[in-house]
Amino acid sequence: MAIKLENVGIAVRDLEATIAFFTDLGLTVIGRDTVSGEWADTAVGLDGNHAKIAMLQTPDGHGRLELFEYIHPQAIELMPTRPNEIGMHRVAFSVDDLDKALAIAAKHGCRPLRGVATYGDVYRLTYVRGPSGIIVMLAEELKKN
């Protein structure tokens, strides 16, 4: 059986602010829509499902994020996840300039959870708290091919 990752979906508090964050980092919006109706209720498992969505893509065309802001039912605000909690909690990106990526993140009020670390001689990396509490890992490869 063939399998391919299509996208990672993330519910957000403010779709426009989250789009701005990720597009400033280099992703591109490849589609927008508002979804609702019986098919959406069935697929998602929520009655009255109604959301604004945006699909973003990495420059290489391989990675996609689907961001959605709920209109109905009302979004449930939880405490932001921590790196050691069970379940999905972060999205990771390779960047060619970590300092530049951190400057972009800072323009959106997003800073490293603790600092920048070096993983062996492979990566400089950090986790930042992005819009809607999303943990975003940014990593710069040290030995570039």
C-alpha positions as YAML, in Angstrom:
chain: A
units: angstrom
residues:
- id: 1
  name: MET
  ca: [0.00, 0.00, 0.00]
- id: 2
  name: ALA
  ca: [1.34, 3.44, -0.94]
- id: 3
  name: ILE
  ca: [1.03, 6.22, 1.60]
- id: 4
  name: LYS
  ca: [1.84, 9.93, 1.35]
- id: 5
  name: LEU
  ca: [1.56, 12.67, 3.95]
- id: 6
  name: GLU
  ca: [-0.88, 15.27, 2.60]
- id: 7
  name: ASN
  ca: [-0.75, 17.95, 5.29]
- id: 8
  name: VAL
  ca: [-0.79, 18.72, 8.98]
- id: 9
  name: GLY
  ca: [-3.97, 20.43, 10.17]
- id: 10
  name: ILE
  ca: [-3.89, 23.00, 12.94]
- id: 11
  name: ALA
  ca: [-6.85, 24.79, 14.52]
- id: 12
  name: VAL
  ca: [-5.99, 28.43, 15.15]
- id: 13
  name: ARG
  ca: [-7.47, 31.36, 17.05]
- id: 14
  name: ASP
  ca: [-6.80, 33.95, 14.32]
- id: 15
  name: LEU
  ca: [-6.41, 32.63, 10.77]
- id: 16
  name: GLU
  ca: [-5.04, 35.86, 9.30]
- id: 17
  name: ALA
  ca: [-2.38, 36.34, 11.99]
- id: 18
  name: THR
  ca: [-1.29, 32.70, 11.65]
- id: 19
  name: ILE
  ca: [-1.11, 32.97, 7.85]
- id: 20
  name: ALA
  ca: [1.02, 36.12, 8.22]
- id: 21
  name: PHE
  ca: [3.44, 34.31, 10.56]
- id: 22
  name: PHE
  ca: [3.93, 31.31, 8.29]
- id: 23
  name: THR
  ca: [4.07, 33.29, 5.03]
- id: 24
  name: ASP
  ca: [6.69, 35.59, 6.54]
- id: 25
  name: LEU
  ca: [8.72, 32.45, 7.28]
- id: 26
  name: GLY
  ca: [8.47, 31.49, 3.59]
- id: 27
  name: LEU
  ca: [5.36, 29.34, 3.15]
- id: 28
  name: THR
  ca: [2.86, 30.21, 0.41]
- id: 29
  name: VAL
  ca: [-0.91, 30.19, 0.59]
- id: 30
  name: ILE
  ca: [-2.10, 27.81, -2.12]
- id: 31
  name: GLY
  ca: [-5.78, 27.82, -1.28]
- id: 32
  name: ARG
  ca: [-8.50, 29.24, 0.94]
- id: 33
  name: ASP
  ca: [-12.07, 28.18, 1.55]
- id: 34
  name: THR
  ca: [-14.92, 28.14, 4.01]
- id: 35
  name: VAL
  ca: [-16.18, 24.63, 4.69]
- id: 36
  name: SER
  ca: [-19.49, 23.48, 6.11]
- id: 37
  name: GLY
  ca: [-22.31, 21.09, 5.39]
- id: 38
  name: GLU
  ca: [-23.10, 17.44, 5.89]
- id: 39
  name: TRP
  ca: [-19.86, 16.22, 4.31]
- id: 40
  name: ALA
  ca: [-17.82, 18.39, 6.72]
- id: 41
  name: ASP
  ca: [-19.89, 17.21, 9.71]
- id: 42
  name: THR
  ca: [-19.30, 13.59, 8.71]
- id: 43
  name: ALA
  ca: [-15.60, 13.90, 7.89]
- id: 44
  name: VAL
  ca: [-14.67, 15.88, 11.00]
- id: 45
  name: GLY
  ca: [-17.20, 14.37, 13.39]
- id: 46
  name: LEU
  ca: [-18.76, 17.65, 14.57]
- id: 47
  name: ASP
  ca: [-22.36, 18.68, 14.03]
- id: 48
  name: GLY
  ca: [-22.67, 22.09, 12.40]
- id: 49
  name: ASN
  ca: [-18.97, 22.09, 11.46]
- id: 50
  name: HIS
  ca: [-18.16, 25.43, 9.84]
- id: 51
  name: ALA
  ca: [-14.62, 26.74, 9.46]
- id: 52
  name: LYS
  ca: [-12.46, 29.10, 7.46]
- id: 53
  name: ILE
  ca: [-9.44, 27.24, 6.10]
- id: 54
  name: ALA
  ca: [-6.18, 28.02, 4.35]
- id: 55
  name: MET
  ca: [-3.67, 25.59, 2.83]
- id: 56
  name: LEU
  ca: [-0.04, 26.66, 2.97]
- id: 57
  name: GLN
  ca: [2.91, 25.02, 1.26]
- id: 58
  name: THR
  ca: [6.67, 25.06, 1.78]
- id: 59
  name: PRO
  ca: [8.80, 26.44, -1.07]
- id: 60
  name: ASP
  ca: [9.96, 22.93, -2.06]
- id: 61
  name: GLY
  ca: [6.33, 21.87, -2.54]
- id: 62
  name: HIS
  ca: [6.56, 18.87, -0.21]
- id: 63
  name: GLY
  ca: [5.24, 20.20, 3.10]
- id: 64
  name: ARG
  ca: [1.74, 21.54, 3.66]
- id: 65
  name: LEU
  ca: [-0.12, 23.02, 6.61]
- id: 66
  name: GLU
  ca: [-3.90, 23.29, 6.69]
- id: 67
  name: LEU
  ca: [-4.91, 26.04, 9.07]
- id: 68
  name: PHE
  ca: [-8.51, 26.33, 10.19]
- id: 69
  name: GLU
  ca: [-10.41, 28.83, 12.30]
- id: 70
  name: TYR
  ca: [-13.74, 27.56, 13.60]
- id: 71
  name: ILE
  ca: [-16.87, 29.60, 13.08]
- id: 72
  name: HIS
  ca: [-19.05, 26.80, 14.55]
- id: 73
  name: PRO
  ca: [-18.91, 25.06, 16.89]
- id: 74
  name: GLN
  ca: [-17.09, 27.63, 18.97]
- id: 75
  name: ALA
  ca: [-13.38, 26.88, 19.26]
- id: 76
  name: ILE
  ca: [-12.26, 25.49, 22.61]
- id: 77
  name: GLU
  ca: [-9.30, 27.31, 24.05]
- id: 78
  name: LEU
  ca: [-6.89, 25.06, 25.97]
- id: 79
  name: MET
  ca: [-3.59, 25.75, 27.61]
- id: 80
  name: PRO
  ca: [-0.78, 25.61, 25.04]
- id: 81
  name: THR
  ca: [0.91, 22.23, 24.87]
- id: 82
  name: ARG
  ca: [4.31, 21.61, 26.35]
- id: 83
  name: PRO
  ca: [7.05, 19.70, 24.52]
- id: 84
  name: ASN
  ca: [6.71, 16.65, 26.81]
- id: 85
  name: GLU
  ca: [2.93, 16.21, 26.48]
- id: 86
  name: ILE
  ca: [1.57, 13.14, 24.71]
- id: 87
  name: GLY
  ca: [0.08, 13.86, 21.30]
- id: 88
  name: MET
  ca: [0.94, 16.16, 18.44]
- id: 89
  name: HIS
  ca: [2.49, 19.34, 19.68]
- id: 90
  name: ARG
  ca: [4.85, 20.88, 17.14]
- id: 91
  name: VAL
  ca: [5.57, 21.43, 13.49]
- id: 92
  name: ALA
  ca: [9.21, 21.52, 12.36]
- id: 93
  name: PHE
  ca: [10.89, 23.42, 9.56]
- id: 94
  name: SER
  ca: [14.41, 23.47, 8.17]
- id: 95
  name: VAL
  ca: [15.57, 27.00, 7.47]
- id: 96
  name: ASP
  ca: [18.70, 28.23, 5.75]
- id: 97
  name: ASP
  ca: [19.24, 31.08, 8.25]
- id: 98
  name: LEU
  ca: [18.03, 30.48, 11.80]
- id: 99
  name: ASP
  ca: [18.85, 34.01, 12.96]
- id: 100
  name: LYS
  ca: [16.77, 35.49, 10.13]
- id: 101
  name: ALA
  ca: [13.89, 33.09, 10.91]
- id: 102
  name: LEU
  ca: [14.02, 34.11, 14.58]
- id: 103
  name: ALA
  ca: [13.94, 37.79, 13.62]
- id: 104
  name: ILE
  ca: [10.82, 37.11, 11.53]
- id: 105
  name: ALA
  ca: [9.23, 35.16, 14.39]
- id: 106
  name: ALA
  ca: [10.03, 38.02, 16.80]
- id: 107
  name: LYS
  ca: [8.11, 40.46, 14.57]
- id: 108
  name: HIS
  ca: [5.06, 38.31, 15.38]
- id: 109
  name: GLY
  ca: [5.82, 38.30, 19.11]
- id: 110
  name: CYS
  ca: [7.20, 34.74, 18.95]
- id: 111
  name: ARG
  ca: [10.40, 33.92, 20.81]
- id: 112
  name: PRO
  ca: [12.30, 30.73, 21.67]
- id: 113
  name: LEU
  ca: [10.91, 28.74, 24.58]
- id: 114
  name: ARG
  ca: [14.36, 28.78, 26.15]
- id: 115
  name: GLY
  ca: [17.13, 29.49, 23.63]
- id: 116
  name: VAL
  ca: [19.00, 28.20, 20.61]
- id: 117
  name: ALA
  ca: [20.76, 24.86, 20.93]
- id: 118
  name: THR
  ca: [23.28, 22.99, 18.84]
- id: 119
  name: TYR
  ca: [22.55, 19.32, 18.17]
- id: 120
  name: GLY
  ca: [25.97, 17.75, 17.67]
- id: 121
  name: ASP
  ca: [27.50, 19.21, 14.57]
- id: 122
  name: VAL
  ca: [24.25, 18.72, 12.64]
- id: 123
  name: TYR
  ca: [21.76, 21.50, 13.54]
- id: 124
  name: ARG
  ca: [21.27, 24.78, 15.35]
- id: 125
  name: LEU
  ca: [17.67, 24.63, 16.49]
- id: 126
  name: THR
  ca: [15.02, 26.03, 18.75]
- id: 127
  name: TYR
  ca: [11.33, 25.78, 19.56]
- id: 128
  name: VAL
  ca: [9.29, 28.98, 19.39]
- id: 129
  name: ARG
  ca: [5.73, 29.49, 20.56]
- id: 130
  name: GLY
  ca: [3.87, 30.60, 17.44]
- id: 131
  name: PRO
  ca: [0.38, 31.98, 16.90]
- id: 132
  name: SER
  ca: [-2.42, 30.19, 18.79]
- id: 133
  name: GLY
  ca: [0.24, 28.56, 20.99]
- id: 134
  name: ILE
  ca: [1.62, 26.36, 18.17]
- id: 135
  name: ILE
  ca: [5.12, 25.11, 18.94]
- id: 136
  name: VAL
  ca: [7.28, 25.63, 15.84]
- id: 137
  name: MET
  ca: [10.72, 24.04, 15.62]
- id: 138
  name: LEU
  ca: [13.18, 25.93, 13.46]
- id: 139
  name: ALA
  ca: [16.43, 24.18, 12.54]
- id: 140
  name: GLU
  ca: [19.41, 25.30, 10.48]
- id: 141
  name: GLU
  ca: [21.65, 22.57, 9.11]
- id: 142
  name: LEU
  ca: [25.27, 23.25, 10.07]
- id: 143
  name: LYS
  ca: [26.98, 21.18, 7.38]
- id: 144
  name: LYS
  ca: [25.37, 22.30, 4.17]
- id: 145
  name: ASN
  ca: [25.84, 20.09, 1.11]
...
